[in-house]
Amino acid sequence: MKPIIAVPAIAALVYRAWSRKSLTLLGIFAAVLTAVAHAVHPWSAPLTLLGVFYLSGTKVTKVKHDIKARLTLSATGSEGGEGQRTHIQVLANSVVASVLILCHTYLLSRDPDQTAATCFSCGRRPADVFVVGIVANYAAVAADTFSSELGILSKSKPRLITSPTLRVVPPGTNGGVTATGLLAGVLGAFLISATSAILLPFCAQEGLVTRAQWVVAFTACGTLGSVLDSVLGGLLQASVVDKRSGKVIEGAGGEKVLVHPTTNPGGSTGLGTAGSSGVRTDSTRSRKSEKQSGPAAEEDLGHESRRVESGLDLLDNNAVNVLMALTMSVGAMAVASWMWGISVYGLI
């Protein structure tokens, strides 16, 4: 993208994040690096897709914030809802696309055909598969964001996608799906697919039919990514529920939520992550213990107020997002390579 456009666009996104306090300082720094990686590409589509994903995601988060605050709890002890997003969360959604963009930029720079950087040939050049991976990444993460953030607004109870009986689970459970969430995911994927179809510089021989097929294909790809994220979250990510309220507890910054009482080497008691032998402590319990003493305090510290609703405590939300985005991008690139008859060796 031309610097005269890229610099003001990045500055505007950074100012918006800073003024609305939607990102931490490290989150803003990570966002700047990500935006620069997108802006070095000669086409405007990569940076625009990042902007559309960020702006639409923050709008969606704002729409459901108050409702989510009533339906879930925060691991920090406050009510549920979204806090500032961290650099880890920024990278979880964009690092796969950033790597693919840099790879495609490099391949375009070394292509002897000077027209390679001016139009997208839909498979007539091997490097085109990287464009597929980039769009697949953003279609999938947008679908997942819309699905998880708007799905919680559903009037029907979510059902656990990894359960053979599709049992009902509390709102906010990893792997919990609703029809509303699925339709929201389709909308998010369509938004990215349509934006890419409009902004990608398709070569002259590619008509409206090609663009329409592109939109349909990546809307389906993004929706599949949202479903995959639910499956991965339901299997590999522990959903922790507060026993007293029955509400799901969300980890700050997408991190794991502490569950079981454990004893630190120093003798203090806290909460460990699900299945851990742990040394981590819960700050709320620690502060409470400072005000109490005697048998009552010991009884309170030993009481487990949280339980694991579903999933194994192997990955946190950020790791699940990266795994899903990587799987969908690589999968889409593999399918495109097969359809276009492009060999892996053609990319080297």
C-alpha positions as CSV (number, residue, x, y, z in Angstrom):
1,M,0.0,0.0,0.0
2,K,1.2,3.5,-0.8
3,P,2.7,5.2,2.3
4,I,0.5,8.3,1.8
5,I,-2.5,6.1,2.5
6,A,-1.0,3.6,4.9
7,V,0.5,6.0,7.4
8,P,-2.7,8.0,8.1
9,A,-4.7,4.8,8.1
10,I,-2.5,3.2,10.7
11,A,-2.4,6.4,12.8
12,A,-6.2,6.5,12.8
13,L,-6.5,2.9,14.0
14,V,-3.9,3.5,16.7
15,Y,-5.6,6.7,17.9
16,R,-9.0,4.9,18.0
17,A,-7.6,2.1,20.1
18,W,-5.8,4.5,22.4
19,S,-8.8,6.9,22.8
20,R,-11.3,4.1,23.4
21,K,-8.8,2.2,25.6
22,S,-9.7,-1.0,23.7
23,L,-6.0,-2.2,23.7
24,T,-3.3,-2.2,26.4
25,L,-0.1,-0.3,25.6
26,L,1.6,-3.5,24.6
27,G,-1.5,-4.3,22.6
28,I,-1.2,-1.0,20.7
29,F,2.5,-1.8,20.0
30,A,1.6,-5.2,18.6
31,A,-1.2,-3.7,16.5
32,V,1.3,-1.2,15.0
33,L,3.7,-3.9,14.1
34,T,0.9,-6.0,12.6
35,A,-0.4,-3.0,10.6
36,V,3.1,-2.2,9.2
37,A,3.4,-5.9,8.1
38,H,0.1,-5.6,6.3
39,A,1.0,-2.2,4.8
40,V,4.2,-3.2,3.2
41,H,2.2,-5.3,0.7
42,P,1.7,-3.5,-2.6
43,W,-2.1,-4.1,-2.5
44,S,-4.5,-2.2,-0.3
45,A,-6.6,-5.3,0.5
46,P,-4.4,-6.7,3.4
47,L,-4.4,-3.6,5.5
48,T,-8.1,-3.0,4.8
49,L,-9.0,-6.5,5.9
50,L,-7.2,-5.9,9.1
51,G,-9.0,-2.6,9.6
52,V,-12.4,-4.1,8.8
53,F,-11.8,-7.0,11.2
54,Y,-10.7,-4.7,14.0
55,L,-13.5,-2.1,13.6
56,S,-16.2,-4.6,13.1
57,G,-14.9,-6.7,16.1
58,T,-15.0,-3.7,18.4
59,K,-18.5,-2.7,17.3
60,V,-19.7,-6.3,17.9
61,T,-18.0,-6.3,21.4
62,K,-19.7,-3.1,22.3
63,V,-23.1,-4.3,21.3
64,K,-23.1,-7.3,23.6
65,H,-21.0,-5.9,26.4
66,D,-23.7,-5.2,29.0
67,I,-25.5,-8.5,28.4
68,K,-22.3,-10.5,28.6
69,A,-21.4,-8.7,31.8
70,R,-24.6,-10.1,33.3
71,L,-24.2,-13.6,32.0
72,T,-20.5,-14.3,32.8
73,L,-18.0,-13.5,35.5
74,S,-14.4,-12.2,35.3
75,A,-11.5,-14.2,36.8
76,T,-10.3,-10.9,38.4
77,G,-13.4,-10.8,40.6
78,S,-15.4,-8.1,38.7
79,E,-18.4,-8.7,36.5
80,G,-18.0,-10.2,33.1
81,G,-17.6,-8.4,29.8
82,E,-14.5,-7.4,27.8
83,G,-11.6,-5.5,29.2
84,Q,-8.7,-4.1,27.2
85,R,-7.3,-6.6,24.7
86,T,-3.6,-7.5,25.2
87,H,-0.8,-8.0,22.7
88,I,-1.3,-11.7,22.9
89,Q,-4.9,-11.4,21.8
90,V,-3.9,-9.0,18.9
91,L,-1.3,-11.5,17.6
92,A,-3.6,-14.5,18.1
93,N,-5.9,-13.2,15.4
94,S,-3.4,-11.7,13.0
95,V,0.0,-13.4,13.3
96,V,-0.8,-16.1,10.7
97,A,-2.0,-13.5,8.2
98,S,1.0,-11.3,8.9
99,V,3.4,-14.1,8.1
100,L,1.5,-15.0,4.9
101,I,1.4,-11.4,3.8
102,L,5.2,-11.0,4.3
103,C,5.8,-14.2,2.3
104,H,3.5,-13.1,-0.5
105,T,5.2,-9.7,-0.6
106,Y,8.6,-11.3,-0.9
107,L,7.4,-13.6,-3.7
108,L,5.9,-10.7,-5.6
109,S,9.2,-8.7,-5.3
110,R,11.2,-11.6,-6.9
111,D,8.8,-12.4,-9.6
112,P,10.3,-11.5,-13.0
113,D,6.8,-10.8,-14.3
114,Q,6.2,-7.1,-13.5
115,T,2.4,-7.6,-13.7
116,A,2.5,-10.0,-10.8
117,A,2.2,-7.2,-8.3
118,T,-0.6,-5.5,-10.2
119,C,-3.3,-8.1,-10.3
120,F,-4.5,-11.4,-8.7
121,S,-4.5,-14.2,-11.3
122,C,-6.6,-16.8,-9.4
123,G,-4.1,-19.5,-9.6
124,R,-2.1,-18.8,-12.7
125,R,0.8,-17.9,-10.5
126,P,1.9,-20.1,-7.6
127,A,2.1,-17.2,-5.1
128,D,-1.7,-16.8,-5.4
129,V,-2.2,-19.5,-2.8
130,F,-0.8,-17.1,-0.1
131,V,-3.7,-14.7,-0.9
132,V,-6.1,-17.6,-0.2
133,G,-4.5,-18.2,3.1
134,I,-4.7,-14.5,4.1
135,V,-8.4,-14.1,3.3
136,A,-9.1,-17.5,4.9
137,N,-7.4,-16.3,8.1
138,Y,-9.5,-13.2,8.4
139,A,-12.8,-14.8,7.3
140,A,-12.3,-17.5,10.0
141,V,-11.3,-15.1,12.9
142,A,-14.1,-12.7,12.0
143,A,-16.6,-15.5,11.9
144,D,-15.4,-16.7,15.3
145,T,-15.5,-13.2,16.8
146,F,-19.0,-12.5,15.5
147,S,-20.2,-16.0,16.6
148,S,-18.8,-15.9,20.1
149,E,-19.6,-12.3,20.8
150,L,-23.1,-12.2,19.4
151,G,-24.0,-15.8,20.1
152,I,-24.2,-15.0,23.8
153,L,-27.2,-12.8,22.9
154,S,-29.2,-15.9,21.9
155,K,-32.5,-16.5,23.8
156,S,-31.9,-20.2,23.5
157,K,-29.4,-22.1,25.7
158,P,-26.1,-23.0,24.1
159,R,-25.4,-26.7,23.5
160,L,-21.9,-28.2,23.8
161,I,-20.8,-29.2,20.3
162,T,-18.4,-31.8,21.6
163,S,-21.0,-33.6,23.6
164,P,-22.6,-36.7,22.0
165,T,-26.0,-35.6,23.5
166,L,-25.4,-31.8,22.7
167,R,-26.1,-31.1,26.4
168,V,-27.1,-27.6,27.5
169,V,-24.3,-25.5,29.0
170,P,-24.1,-22.0,30.5
171,P,-23.6,-19.0,28.1
172,G,-20.0,-18.3,27.4
173,T,-18.9,-22.0,27.6
174,N,-16.1,-22.9,25.2
175,G,-17.7,-25.1,22.6
176,G,-21.2,-23.9,23.3
177,V,-23.1,-23.2,20.1
178,T,-26.5,-21.7,19.2
179,A,-28.2,-21.0,15.9
180,T,-27.8,-17.3,16.6
181,G,-24.1,-17.7,17.0
182,L,-23.8,-19.7,13.8
183,L,-25.7,-17.1,11.8
184,A,-23.5,-14.4,13.3
185,G,-20.5,-16.3,12.2
186,V,-21.8,-16.4,8.7
187,L,-22.2,-12.7,8.7
188,G,-18.7,-12.1,10.0
189,A,-17.2,-14.4,7.3
190,F,-19.3,-12.7,4.6
191,L,-18.1,-9.3,5.6
192,I,-14.5,-10.2,5.1
193,S,-15.2,-12.3,2.0
194,A,-17.1,-9.4,0.3
195,T,-14.5,-6.9,1.3
196,S,-11.7,-9.0,-0.2
197,A,-13.7,-9.6,-3.4
198,I,-14.1,-5.9,-3.8
199,L,-10.6,-4.8,-3.0
200,L,-8.4,-7.6,-4.4
201,P,-7.1,-6.5,-7.8
202,F,-8.4,-9.4,-9.8
203,C,-6.9,-9.6,-13.3
204,A,-9.0,-8.3,-16.2
205,Q,-10.1,-11.8,-17.3
206,E,-11.7,-12.5,-14.0
207,G,-15.4,-11.3,-14.0
208,L,-18.2,-10.9,-11.6
209,V,-18.9,-14.6,-11.5
210,T,-15.4,-15.2,-10.2
211,R,-15.8,-12.6,-7.5
212,A,-19.2,-14.1,-6.5
213,Q,-17.7,-17.6,-6.3
214,W,-14.9,-16.1,-4.2
215,V,-17.4,-14.6,-1.7
216,V,-19.4,-17.9,-1.4
217,A,-16.2,-20.0,-0.9
218,F,-14.7,-17.8,1.8
219,T,-18.0,-17.3,3.6
220,A,-18.2,-21.1,3.9
221,C,-14.5,-21.3,4.8
222,G,-14.9,-18.7,7.6
223,T,-18.1,-20.3,8.9
224,L,-16.2,-23.6,9.0
225,G,-13.4,-21.9,11.0
226,S,-15.9,-20.7,13.6
227,V,-17.3,-24.3,14.0
228,L,-13.7,-25.6,14.2
229,D,-12.9,-23.0,16.9
230,S,-15.9,-24.3,18.9
231,V,-14.7,-27.9,18.6
232,L,-11.2,-27.1,19.6
233,G,-12.4,-24.9,22.5
234,G,-14.7,-27.6,23.7
235,L,-12.0,-30.2,23.6
236,L,-8.8,-28.5,24.5
237,Q,-9.8,-25.5,26.6
238,A,-11.3,-25.8,30.1
239,S,-14.5,-23.9,30.7
240,V,-14.7,-22.9,34.4
241,V,-18.0,-22.2,36.1
242,D,-18.7,-20.5,39.5
243,K,-20.6,-23.0,41.6
244,R,-22.6,-20.4,43.4
245,S,-24.0,-18.5,40.4
246,G,-23.6,-21.1,37.7
247,K,-21.9,-18.5,35.5
248,V,-18.9,-19.1,33.3
249,I,-15.7,-17.4,34.5
250,E,-13.6,-15.7,31.8
251,G,-9.9,-15.4,32.1
252,A,-8.4,-11.9,31.7
253,G,-6.7,-11.4,28.3
254,G,-7.9,-14.8,27.1
255,E,-5.7,-16.7,29.6
256,K,-6.6,-19.8,31.6
257,V,-8.9,-19.5,34.6
258,L,-7.7,-20.8,38.0
259,V,-9.7,-23.6,39.5
260,H,-8.4,-25.9,42.2
261,P,-7.0,-24.9,45.7
262,T,-3.3,-25.5,45.8
263,T,-0.5,-24.8,48.2
264,N,2.5,-22.7,47.2
265,P,6.1,-23.5,48.3
266,G,5.8,-20.6,50.7
267,G,2.7,-22.2,52.3
268,S,0.0,-19.9,51.0
269,T,-3.1,-21.3,49.5
270,G,-4.6,-20.2,46.2
271,L,-6.2,-21.6,43.1
272,G,-4.5,-23.6,40.4
273,T,-5.5,-24.1,36.8
274,A,-7.6,-27.1,36.0
275,G,-5.6,-30.3,36.5
276,S,-2.5,-28.5,37.7
277,S,-0.4,-29.3,40.8
278,G,0.1,-25.6,40.7
279,V,1.8,-22.7,42.3
280,R,-0.4,-19.9,41.0
281,T,-2.7,-18.0,43.4
282,D,-6.0,-16.2,43.0
283,S,-5.6,-12.6,44.0
284,T,-9.1,-12.3,45.4
285,R,-8.7,-15.2,47.7
286,S,-5.3,-14.0,48.8
287,R,-6.6,-10.6,49.7
288,K,-9.5,-12.2,51.6
289,S,-7.2,-14.4,53.5
290,E,-5.2,-11.4,54.7
291,K,-8.3,-10.2,56.5
292,Q,-9.1,-13.5,58.1
293,S,-7.4,-15.9,60.5
294,G,-8.1,-19.1,62.3
295,P,-10.2,-22.1,61.3
296,A,-12.8,-20.1,59.4
297,A,-10.1,-18.7,57.1
298,E,-8.6,-22.1,56.5
299,E,-12.0,-23.6,55.7
300,D,-12.7,-20.8,53.2
301,L,-9.4,-21.2,51.5
302,G,-9.9,-24.9,51.2
303,H,-13.3,-24.6,49.6
304,E,-13.6,-25.0,45.9
305,S,-16.1,-22.5,44.5
306,R,-15.3,-23.3,40.9
307,R,-15.6,-26.4,38.7
308,V,-14.7,-27.3,35.2
309,E,-17.8,-27.5,33.0
310,S,-16.1,-29.0,30.0
311,G,-12.8,-29.4,28.1
312,L,-9.3,-30.3,28.9
313,D,-7.0,-27.6,30.4
314,L,-4.4,-27.8,27.6
315,L,-4.8,-24.5,25.8
316,D,-6.0,-21.0,26.6
317,N,-8.3,-19.0,24.3
318,N,-5.5,-17.3,22.5
319,A,-3.8,-20.6,21.6
320,V,-7.1,-22.0,20.4
321,N,-7.5,-19.0,18.1
322,V,-4.0,-19.4,16.6
323,L,-4.5,-23.1,16.1
324,M,-7.8,-22.5,14.3
325,A,-6.5,-19.7,12.1
326,L,-3.4,-21.7,11.2
327,T,-5.5,-24.8,10.3
328,M,-8.0,-22.8,8.2
329,S,-5.3,-20.9,6.4
330,V,-3.2,-23.9,5.6
331,G,-6.2,-26.0,4.7
332,A,-7.6,-23.3,2.3
333,M,-4.1,-23.0,0.7
334,A,-4.0,-26.8,0.3
335,V,-7.4,-26.9,-1.4
336,A,-6.5,-24.0,-3.7
337,S,-3.2,-25.6,-4.6
338,W,-5.1,-28.8,-5.5
339,M,-7.8,-27.0,-7.5
340,W,-5.3,-24.9,-9.4
341,G,-2.8,-27.7,-9.9
342,I,0.0,-25.8,-8.1
343,S,2.9,-27.9,-6.7
344,V,4.5,-27.0,-3.3
345,Y,7.8,-26.8,-5.2
346,G,6.3,-24.0,-7.3
347,L,6.3,-21.8,-4.2
348,I,10.0,-22.1,-3.6
